[in-house]
Amino acid sequence: MGKNGRVPVGIVGASGYGGVQLVRLLMDHPEVELVYLGGESSAGKPFADLYPHLAHAVNLPIEAVDSEIIAQRCEAVFLSLPNGLACQITPKLIEKGIKVLDLSADYRFTNLATYTTWYGTERSDQKVAASAVYGLPELYRDRIAEAQLVGCPGCYPTASLLALSPLLKQGLIMPETAIIDAKSGTSGGGRQAKINMLLAEADNSLAAYGVARHRHTPEIEQICSELAGHELTVQFTPHLIPMVRGILATVYATLRDPGLVRDDMVTIYNAFYRNAPWVKVCESGVYPQTKWASGSNLCYIGIEVDPRTRRVIVMSAIDNLIKGQAGQAIQCLNIMMGWDETLGLPKLGFYP
């Protein structure tokens, strides 16, 4: 235990946007003490050099990544690393009894061949990967509670799956008709310089990217297949929006029962998420906006039914850096530790 009986935790990859969100949230968490920040390119620098606005609150250096040091100091560690790096350090941490929450794609897949196909990295940690639990609490809360290793979902899959899950689990739609049209702010691309993220390139523009080949596609399909009870392919198209944070995923699918109306669907969603404190189903005729969720761990869901086309339209709005990344990882930690899953997480967004 750390000071005052708090659980000591660390972050590897604290220099990125996901990392700094973790730092901010963990500093205010009543049950944890942040004792370790790790990184490679920024090792040796004070964290305040990277984020001066936190200099008054965070007096920790970025240290070289060392599994021995992490194991000595931490009971749990968040890995906010590029894809392909978490799987190099995780087996050592698991062996030492550390709880690991990986924010990359390394431990999201039940079939590592799928991971290798989409991410290009060969893996030798099959046994460790097989023990990982997919970290979407609204679906896998009980599994997360027993897990030592959690593969936290991507931002697009989080928004998309929360919109789709009741439809697939309850058999309400023809699964092969599902289409996901999603839009994200630029912070989803990380803090590294990229030409398409420059203000002059992204501002006053809207563009699709990764069409028919985005890496979040197999992750979404894996969970959709589990919910549907058979192998499923999903059409997923992401877009870049000229705003900093937020995701709006709009899902379209053909209903099996053409007699279902909007109020029926709202009732079904409210029942499905009755024990999910972070999911808020909007009243009939209300459609969510990304600004509502900004800065919070909330997911807002709006629903419409088009009787002309027999399609249901579900809109899901989250903050890509909180519910789509750091906040959801902390939500998972809360469950792993047996705490209330809302502990230490922002319940209201910044508005306007």
TORPA-884898 format. One record per residue (C-alpha): residue in one letter; residue number from 1; x, y, z. Coordinates in steps of 0.001 Angstrom, whole numbers, plus 500000, padded with zeros to 6 digits. Layout:
BEGIN
{residuo:A num:NUM X:X Y:Y Z:Z} $
...
END
This chain:
BEGIN
{residuo:M num:1 X:500000 Y:500000 Z:500000} $
{residuo:G num:2 X:501051 Y:503565 Z:499378} $
{residuo:K num:3 X:500543 Y:506591 Z:501587} $
{residuo:N num:4 X:497352 Y:506703 Z:503655} $
{residuo:G num:5 X:496526 Y:503145 Z:502587} $
{residuo:R num:6 X:496118 Y:504095 Z:498950} $
{residuo:V num:7 X:496949 Y:501665 Z:496150} $
{residuo:P num:8 X:500195 Y:502613 Z:494349} $
{residuo:V num:9 X:499797 Y:502792 Z:490570} $
{residuo:G num:10 X:501985 Y:503690 Z:487626} $
{residuo:I num:11 X:501652 Y:504799 Z:484014} $
{residuo:V num:12 X:503928 Y:503686 Z:481187} $
{residuo:G num:13 X:503606 Y:506082 Z:478271} $
{residuo:A num:14 X:502556 Y:509121 Z:480267} $
{residuo:S num:15 X:503654 Y:511684 Z:477672} $
{residuo:G num:16 X:500756 Y:511213 Z:475228} $
{residuo:Y num:17 X:497213 Y:512515 Z:475417} $
{residuo:G num:18 X:495957 Y:509268 Z:476954} $
{residuo:G num:19 X:498764 Y:509385 Z:479490} $
{residuo:V num:20 X:498122 Y:512950 Z:480598} $
{residuo:Q num:21 X:494402 Y:512194 Z:480999} $
{residuo:L num:22 X:495344 Y:509263 Z:483228} $
{residuo:V num:23 X:497631 Y:511494 Z:485285} $
{residuo:R num:24 X:494925 Y:514112 Z:485744} $
{residuo:L num:25 X:492253 Y:511607 Z:486739} $
{residuo:L num:26 X:494457 Y:509474 Z:488994} $
{residuo:M num:27 X:495708 Y:512531 Z:490888} $
{residuo:D num:28 X:492101 Y:513127 Z:491998} $
{residuo:H num:29 X:491246 Y:509472 Z:492660} $
{residuo:P num:30 X:490569 Y:508901 Z:496384} $
{residuo:E num:31 X:491913 Y:505316 Z:496502} $
{residuo:V num:32 X:495145 Y:505457 Z:494482} $
{residuo:E num:33 X:498552 Y:507083 Z:494697} $
{residuo:L num:34 X:500413 Y:507791 Z:491468} $
{residuo:V num:35 X:503998 Y:506678 Z:492151} $
{residuo:Y num:36 X:505568 Y:505959 Z:488757} $
{residuo:L num:37 X:505647 Y:507525 Z:485294} $
{residuo:G num:38 X:507542 Y:505633 Z:482607} $
{residuo:G num:39 X:508585 Y:506416 Z:479067} $
{residuo:E num:40 X:511442 Y:505993 Z:476647} $
{residuo:S num:41 X:511827 Y:509118 Z:474492} $
{residuo:S num:42 X:511091 Y:511432 Z:477436} $
{residuo:A num:43 X:512956 Y:509465 Z:480148} $
{residuo:G num:44 X:514864 Y:511699 Z:482539} $
{residuo:K num:45 X:512629 Y:514722 Z:482072} $
{residuo:P num:46 X:510274 Y:516061 Z:484739} $
{residuo:F num:47 X:506674 Y:515448 Z:483744} $
{residuo:A num:48 X:506139 Y:519186 Z:484162} $
{residuo:D num:49 X:508489 Y:519806 Z:481223} $
{residuo:L num:50 X:505994 Y:518030 Z:478976} $
{residuo:Y num:51 X:502867 Y:519499 Z:480556} $
{residuo:P num:52 X:503748 Y:522764 Z:482367} $
{residuo:H num:53 X:500126 Y:523361 Z:483379} $
{residuo:L num:54 X:500443 Y:520403 Z:485795} $
{residuo:A num:55 X:503725 Y:521521 Z:487388} $
{residuo:H num:56 X:501993 Y:522570 Z:490610} $
{residuo:A num:57 X:500286 Y:519190 Z:490979} $
{residuo:V num:58 X:502655 Y:516542 Z:489590} $
{residuo:N num:59 X:506199 Y:516336 Z:490936} $
{residuo:L num:60 X:507306 Y:513143 Z:489230} $
{residuo:P num:61 X:509985 Y:512494 Z:486611} $
{residuo:I num:62 X:509560 Y:510328 Z:483537} $
{residuo:E num:63 X:511684 Y:507235 Z:484195} $
{residuo:A num:64 X:513065 Y:504603 Z:481867} $
{residuo:V num:65 X:510678 Y:501672 Z:481562} $
{residuo:D num:66 X:511823 Y:498914 Z:483923} $
{residuo:S num:67 X:509520 Y:496047 Z:484895} $
{residuo:E num:68 X:511493 Y:495403 Z:488101} $
{residuo:I num:69 X:511005 Y:498967 Z:489328} $
{residuo:I num:70 X:507328 Y:498909 Z:488351} $
{residuo:A num:71 X:506807 Y:495668 Z:490283} $
{residuo:Q num:72 X:508571 Y:497074 Z:493358} $
{residuo:R num:73 X:506488 Y:500248 Z:493487} $
{residuo:C num:74 X:503101 Y:499468 Z:491936} $
{residuo:E num:75 X:500144 Y:497193 Z:492478} $
{residuo:A num:76 X:498606 Y:498213 Z:489167} $
{residuo:V num:77 X:499969 Y:499827 Z:486024} $
{residuo:F num:78 X:498408 Y:501471 Z:482988} $
{residuo:L num:79 X:500182 Y:500914 Z:479670} $
{residuo:S num:80 X:499499 Y:503820 Z:477319} $
{residuo:L num:81 X:501916 Y:502742 Z:474604} $
{residuo:P num:82 X:501908 Y:502438 Z:470810} $
{residuo:N num:83 X:500598 Y:499131 Z:469479} $
{residuo:G num:84 X:503163 Y:496333 Z:469656} $
{residuo:L num:85 X:505037 Y:497569 Z:472740} $
{residuo:A num:86 X:502742 Y:496566 Z:475614} $
{residuo:C num:87 X:503065 Y:492889 Z:474692} $
{residuo:Q num:88 X:506834 Y:493136 Z:475259} $
{residuo:I num:89 X:506560 Y:494167 Z:478905} $
{residuo:T num:90 X:503202 Y:492736 Z:480024} $
{residuo:P num:91 X:504269 Y:489080 Z:480503} $
{residuo:K num:92 X:506962 Y:490169 Z:482979} $
{residuo:L num:93 X:504477 Y:492320 Z:484902} $
{residuo:I num:94 X:501869 Y:489565 Z:485008} $
{residuo:E num:95 X:504483 Y:487125 Z:486304} $
{residuo:K num:96 X:505240 Y:489531 Z:489148} $
{residuo:G num:97 X:501561 Y:489744 Z:490131} $
{residuo:I num:98 X:500900 Y:493280 Z:488882} $
{residuo:K num:99 X:497446 Y:494214 Z:487617} $
{residuo:V num:100 X:497837 Y:495503 Z:484051} $
{residuo:L num:101 X:495492 Y:497729 Z:482082} $
{residuo:D num:102 X:496631 Y:498029 Z:478472} $
{residuo:L num:103 X:495240 Y:500935 Z:476456} $
{residuo:S num:104 X:496756 Y:499735 Z:473156} $
{residuo:A num:105 X:495347 Y:497027 Z:470875} $
{residuo:D num:106 X:497782 Y:494350 Z:472080} $
{residuo:Y num:107 X:495379 Y:492517 Z:474394} $
{residuo:R num:108 X:491996 Y:493197 Z:472821} $
{residuo:F num:109 X:491896 Y:490110 Z:470599} $
{residuo:T num:110 X:491015 Y:486529 Z:471485} $
{residuo:N num:111 X:492719 Y:485382 Z:468275} $
{residuo:L num:112 X:496271 Y:486713 Z:467937} $
{residuo:A num:113 X:496289 Y:485792 Z:464250} $
{residuo:T num:114 X:493697 Y:488537 Z:463754} $
{residuo:Y num:115 X:495920 Y:490974 Z:465619} $
{residuo:T num:116 X:498933 Y:490056 Z:463476} $
{residuo:T num:117 X:496924 Y:490406 Z:460258} $
{residuo:W num:118 X:495771 Y:493936 Z:461096} $
{residuo:Y num:119 X:498703 Y:495240 Z:463151} $
{residuo:G num:120 X:501607 Y:493398 Z:461529} $
{residuo:T num:121 X:503306 Y:492228 Z:464735} $
{residuo:E num:122 X:504095 Y:488569 Z:465363} $
{residuo:R num:123 X:503362 Y:487500 Z:468945} $
{residuo:S num:124 X:504875 Y:484915 Z:471274} $
{residuo:D num:125 X:502799 Y:485689 Z:474384} $
{residuo:Q num:126 X:499780 Y:483520 Z:473565} $
{residuo:K num:127 X:499304 Y:482284 Z:477137} $
{residuo:V num:128 X:499268 Y:485781 Z:478590} $
{residuo:A num:129 X:497017 Y:487086 Z:475802} $
{residuo:A num:130 X:494546 Y:484263 Z:476453} $
{residuo:S num:131 X:494121 Y:485498 Z:480032} $
{residuo:A num:132 X:493193 Y:489051 Z:478979} $
{residuo:V num:133 X:489652 Y:490369 Z:479418} $
{residuo:Y num:134 X:488138 Y:492910 Z:477040} $
{residuo:G num:135 X:487667 Y:496056 Z:479086} $
{residuo:L num:136 X:484171 Y:497215 Z:478193} $
{residuo:P num:137 X:482499 Y:497192 Z:481638} $
{residuo:E num:138 X:478962 Y:497533 Z:480309} $
{residuo:L num:139 X:479349 Y:494082 Z:478726} $
{residuo:Y num:140 X:482065 Y:492324 Z:480727} $
{residuo:R num:141 X:481902 Y:493734 Z:484248} $
{residuo:D num:142 X:482000 Y:490313 Z:485940} $
{residuo:R num:143 X:484986 Y:489130 Z:483895} $
{residuo:I num:144 X:486876 Y:492368 Z:484565} $
{residuo:A num:145 X:486326 Y:491944 Z:488315} $
{residuo:E num:146 X:488289 Y:488663 Z:488212} $
{residuo:A num:147 X:490975 Y:489761 Z:485743} $
{residuo:Q num:148 X:494638 Y:490543 Z:486225} $
{residuo:L num:149 X:495061 Y:491762 Z:482635} $
{residuo:V num:150 X:492539 Y:493995 Z:480863} $
{residuo:G num:151 X:492759 Y:495021 Z:477208} $
{residuo:C num:152 X:490971 Y:498365 Z:477171} $
{residuo:P num:153 X:488848 Y:499019 Z:474057} $
{residuo:G num:154 X:489642 Y:501554 Z:471381} $
{residuo:C num:155 X:487714 Y:504820 Z:471260} $
{residuo:Y num:156 X:485712 Y:504015 Z:468127} $
{residuo:P num:157 X:484822 Y:500491 Z:469326} $
{residuo:T num:158 X:483639 Y:501896 Z:472666} $
{residuo:A num:159 X:481174 Y:504314 Z:471069} $
{residuo:S num:160 X:480134 Y:501841 Z:468367} $
{residuo:L num:161 X:479657 Y:498808 Z:470618} $
{residuo:L num:162 X:477648 Y:500699 Z:473225} $
{residuo:A num:163 X:475298 Y:501710 Z:470401} $
{residuo:L num:164 X:475120 Y:498219 Z:468862} $
{residuo:S num:165 X:475157 Y:495869 Z:471844} $
{residuo:P num:166 X:471445 Y:495897 Z:472781} $
{residuo:L num:167 X:470475 Y:495382 Z:469134} $
{residuo:L num:168 X:472692 Y:492334 Z:468735} $
{residuo:K num:169 X:472257 Y:490829 Z:472191} $
{residuo:Q num:170 X:468455 Y:490997 Z:471940} $
{residuo:G num:171 X:468371 Y:489852 Z:468296} $
{residuo:L num:172 X:466530 Y:492994 Z:467218} $
{residuo:I num:173 X:468298 Y:493549 Z:463903} $
{residuo:M num:174 X:469493 Y:491683 Z:460851} $
{residuo:P num:175 X:473166 Y:491704 Z:461917} $
{residuo:E num:176 X:474656 Y:491775 Z:458422} $
{residuo:T num:177 X:472914 Y:495121 Z:457731} $
{residuo:A num:178 X:474782 Y:497013 Z:460466} $
{residuo:I num:179 X:476693 Y:500084 Z:459296} $
{residuo:I num:180 X:478753 Y:502339 Z:461562} $
{residuo:D num:181 X:479475 Y:505916 Z:460508} $
{residuo:A num:182 X:481769 Y:507506 Z:463122} $
{residuo:K num:183 X:483433 Y:510881 Z:463508} $
{residuo:S num:184 X:486292 Y:511786 Z:465849} $
{residuo:G num:185 X:488195 Y:514859 Z:466960} $
{residuo:T num:186 X:491894 Y:515222 Z:466196} $
{residuo:S num:187 X:493137 Y:514231 Z:469663} $
{residuo:G num:188 X:492331 Y:510641 Z:468696} $
{residuo:G num:189 X:495405 Y:510777 Z:466449} $
{residuo:G num:190 X:497753 Y:511322 Z:469399} $
{residuo:R num:191 X:500320 Y:514004 Z:470186} $
{residuo:Q num:192 X:502882 Y:513158 Z:467512} $
{residuo:A num:193 X:503059 Y:515609 Z:464604} $
{residuo:K num:194 X:501115 Y:514481 Z:461534} $
{residuo:I num:195 X:500452 Y:516517 Z:458410} $
{residuo:N num:196 X:496737 Y:515750 Z:458287} $
{residuo:M num:197 X:496377 Y:516944 Z:461891} $
{residuo:L num:198 X:497840 Y:520394 Z:461238} $
{residuo:L num:199 X:495361 Y:523230 Z:461769} $
{residuo:A num:200 X:495755 Y:524326 Z:458146} $
{residuo:E num:201 X:494941 Y:520806 Z:456949} $
{residuo:A num:202 X:492171 Y:519734 Z:459358} $
{residuo:D num:203 X:490302 Y:522994 Z:459970} $
{residuo:N num:204 X:487220 Y:523743 Z:457843} $
{residuo:S num:205 X:487367 Y:520232 Z:456444} $
{residuo:L num:206 X:485760 Y:516837 Z:456979} $
{residuo:A num:207 X:487190 Y:513608 Z:455581} $
{residuo:A num:208 X:486822 Y:509858 Z:455859} $
{residuo:Y num:209 X:489977 Y:507814 Z:456424} $
{residuo:G num:210 X:490895 Y:504148 Z:456807} $
{residuo:V num:211 X:487867 Y:503315 Z:454667} $
{residuo:A num:212 X:487196 Y:499537 Z:454670} $
{residuo:R num:213 X:490537 Y:498947 Z:456419} $
{residuo:H num:214 X:490587 Y:500791 Z:459744} $
{residuo:R num:215 X:492265 Y:498741 Z:462486} $
{residuo:H num:216 X:489317 Y:499087 Z:464836} $
{residuo:T num:217 X:487154 Y:497082 Z:462416} $
{residuo:P num:218 X:488205 Y:493577 Z:463583} $
{residuo:E num:219 X:487879 Y:494636 Z:467211} $
{residuo:I num:220 X:484295 Y:495755 Z:466640} $
{residuo:E num:221 X:483549 Y:492592 Z:464643} $
{residuo:Q num:222 X:484963 Y:490329 Z:467352} $
{residuo:I num:223 X:482583 Y:491646 Z:470014} $
{residuo:C num:224 X:479637 Y:491908 Z:467614} $
{residuo:S num:225 X:480171 Y:488259 Z:466627} $
{residuo:E num:226 X:480160 Y:487219 Z:470282} $
{residuo:L num:227 X:476960 Y:489139 Z:470931} $
{residuo:A num:228 X:475238 Y:487829 Z:467800} $
{residuo:G num:229 X:476376 Y:484255 Z:468414} $
{residuo:H num:230 X:477931 Y:483837 Z:464979} $
{residuo:E num:231 X:480679 Y:485290 Z:462802} $
{residuo:L num:232 X:479801 Y:488797 Z:461698} $
{residuo:T num:233 X:481271 Y:491460 Z:459438} $
{residuo:V num:234 X:480452 Y:495117 Z:460000} $
{residuo:Q num:235 X:480836 Y:498116 Z:457708} $
{residuo:F num:236 X:482780 Y:500752 Z:459652} $
{residuo:T num:237 X:483844 Y:504134 Z:458274} $
{residuo:P num:238 X:485633 Y:506696 Z:460503} $
{residuo:H num:239 X:485911 Y:510416 Z:459760} $
{residuo:L num:240 X:488132 Y:513199 Z:461083} $
{residuo:I num:241 X:486267 Y:516239 Z:462390} $
{residuo:P num:242 X:488002 Y:519612 Z:463003} $
{residuo:M num:243 X:487516 Y:519605 Z:466780} $
{residuo:V num:244 X:489840 Y:518525 Z:469572} $
{residuo:R num:245 X:487911 Y:515837 Z:471419} $
{residuo:G num:246 X:484782 Y:513746 Z:471065} $
{residuo:I num:247 X:483343 Y:510892 Z:469009} $
{residuo:L num:248 X:479891 Y:510564 Z:467509} $
{residuo:A num:249 X:479119 Y:507095 Z:466157} $
{residuo:T num:250 X:475911 Y:506687 Z:464178} $
{residuo:V num:251 X:474765 Y:503099 Z:463650} $
{residuo:Y num:252 X:472234 Y:502013 Z:461026} $
{residuo:A num:253 X:470629 Y:498558 Z:460852} $
{residuo:T num:254 X:467466 Y:496899 Z:459556} $
{residuo:L num:255 X:465017 Y:495802 Z:462236} $
{residuo:R num:256 X:463705 Y:492224 Z:462278} $
{residuo:D num:257 X:460343 Y:493419 Z:463581} $
{residuo:P num:258 X:458995 Y:496323 Z:461484} $
{residuo:G num:259 X:456419 Y:496982 Z:464195} $
{residuo:L num:260 X:458993 Y:498325 Z:466664} $
{residuo:V num:261 X:458833 Y:502080 Z:467188} $
{residuo:R num:262 X:461178 Y:504584 Z:468787} $
{residuo:D num:263 X:459616 Y:504420 Z:472252} $
{residuo:D num:264 X:460007 Y:500625 Z:472224} $
{residuo:M num:265 X:463701 Y:500966 Z:471469} $
{residuo:V num:266 X:464240 Y:503590 Z:474191} $
{residuo:T num:267 X:462600 Y:501226 Z:476693} $
{residuo:I num:268 X:464794 Y:498332 Z:475533} $
{residuo:Y num:269 X:467987 Y:500403 Z:475819} $
{residuo:N num:270 X:467073 Y:501723 Z:479256} $
{residuo:A num:271 X:466514 Y:498166 Z:480452} $
{residuo:F num:272 X:469756 Y:496913 Z:478887} $
{residuo:Y num:273 X:471820 Y:499670 Z:480538} $
{residuo:R num:274 X:469891 Y:499870 Z:483815} $
{residuo:N num:275 X:473016 Y:498912 Z:485795} $
{residuo:A num:276 X:475435 Y:500969 Z:483686} $
{residuo:P num:277 X:476030 Y:504272 Z:485502} $
{residuo:W num:278 X:478057 Y:505772 Z:482639} $
{residuo:V num:279 X:475507 Y:505212 Z:479860} $
{residuo:K num:280 X:472702 Y:507747 Z:479542} $
{residuo:V num:281 X:469876 Y:506935 Z:477121} $
{residuo:C num:282 X:468266 Y:510104 Z:475799} $
{residuo:E num:283 X:464513 Y:510597 Z:475836} $
{residuo:S num:284 X:462576 Y:510055 Z:472618} $
{residuo:G num:285 X:463376 Y:512703 Z:470036} $
{residuo:V num:286 X:466607 Y:513812 Z:471750} $
{residuo:Y num:287 X:469868 Y:513170 Z:469909} $
{residuo:P num:288 X:473260 Y:513435 Z:471666} $
{residuo:Q num:289 X:476043 Y:515899 Z:470956} $
{residuo:T num:290 X:479747 Y:515327 Z:471581} $
{residuo:K num:291 X:479928 Y:518491 Z:473669} $
{residuo:W num:292 X:477638 Y:516920 Z:476263} $
{residuo:A num:293 X:480203 Y:514215 Z:477019} $
{residuo:S num:294 X:483333 Y:516359 Z:476758} $
{residuo:G num:295 X:485514 Y:515943 Z:479848} $
{residuo:S num:296 X:483330 Y:513201 Z:481343} $
{residuo:N num:297 X:483235 Y:509402 Z:481357} $
{residuo:L num:298 X:479669 Y:509414 Z:480056} $
{residuo:C num:299 X:478240 Y:507891 Z:476910} $
{residuo:Y num:300 X:475043 Y:509502 Z:475623} $
{residuo:I num:301 X:472830 Y:507376 Z:473375} $
{residuo:G num:302 X:470005 Y:508628 Z:471186} $
{residuo:I num:303 X:467659 Y:506394 Z:469193} $
{residuo:E num:304 X:465382 Y:506820 Z:466207} $
{residuo:V num:305 X:463362 Y:504402 Z:464060} $
{residuo:D num:306 X:462585 Y:505115 Z:460412} $
{residuo:P num:307 X:459381 Y:503211 Z:459546} $
{residuo:R num:308 X:459870 Y:503901 Z:455813} $
{residuo:T num:309 X:463180 Y:502022 Z:455643} $
{residuo:R num:310 X:462579 Y:499706 Z:458660} $
{residuo:R num:311 X:465925 Y:500881 Z:460009} $
{residuo:V num:312 X:466921 Y:501779 Z:463529} $
{residuo:I num:313 X:469397 Y:504651 Z:463883} $
{residuo:V num:314 X:471427 Y:504783 Z:467095} $
{residuo:M num:315 X:473719 Y:507702 Z:467936} $
{residuo:S num:316 X:476461 Y:507361 Z:470562} $
{residuo:A num:317 X:478504 Y:510315 Z:471855} $
{residuo:I num:318 X:481595 Y:510020 Z:474066} $
{residuo:D num:319 X:484755 Y:511897 Z:474947} $
{residuo:N num:320 X:487379 Y:509880 Z:473046} $
{residuo:L num:321 X:490065 Y:510590 Z:475682} $
{residuo:I num:322 X:487909 Y:509768 Z:478725} $
{residuo:K num:323 X:485256 Y:507086 Z:478117} $
{residuo:G num:324 X:487142 Y:506193 Z:474948} $
{residuo:Q num:325 X:490499 Y:505832 Z:476693} $
{residuo:A num:326 X:491762 Y:506920 Z:480133} $
{residuo:G num:327 X:488449 Y:507134 Z:481990} $
{residuo:Q num:328 X:487327 Y:503708 Z:480863} $
{residuo:A num:329 X:490677 Y:502232 Z:481940} $
{residuo:I num:330 X:490179 Y:503697 Z:485424} $
{residuo:Q num:331 X:486591 Y:502421 Z:485412} $
{residuo:C num:332 X:488071 Y:498965 Z:484806} $
{residuo:L num:333 X:490610 Y:499415 Z:487620} $
{residuo:N num:334 X:487788 Y:500350 Z:489979} $
{residuo:I num:335 X:486009 Y:497100 Z:489121} $
{residuo:M num:336 X:489198 Y:495033 Z:489425} $
{residuo:M num:337 X:489809 Y:496449 Z:492897} $
{residuo:G num:338 X:486216 Y:495959 Z:494061} $
{residuo:W num:339 X:485493 Y:499694 Z:494267} $
{residuo:D num:340 X:482467 Y:501556 Z:492965} $
{residuo:E num:341 X:483084 Y:501868 Z:489228} $
{residuo:T num:342 X:482300 Y:505597 Z:489264} $
{residuo:L num:343 X:485050 Y:506358 Z:491792} $
{residuo:G num:344 X:487395 Y:509188 Z:490821} $
{residuo:L num:345 X:485783 Y:509767 Z:487427} $
{residuo:P num:346 X:484141 Y:512960 Z:486116} $
{residuo:K num:347 X:480355 Y:512621 Z:486110} $
{residuo:L num:348 X:479590 Y:515863 Z:484267} $
{residuo:G num:349 X:481134 Y:517250 Z:481109} $
{residuo:F num:350 X:482489 Y:520725 Z:480345} $
{residuo:Y num:351 X:479742 Y:522841 Z:478804} $
{residuo:P num:352 X:479642 Y:524847 Z:476657} $
END
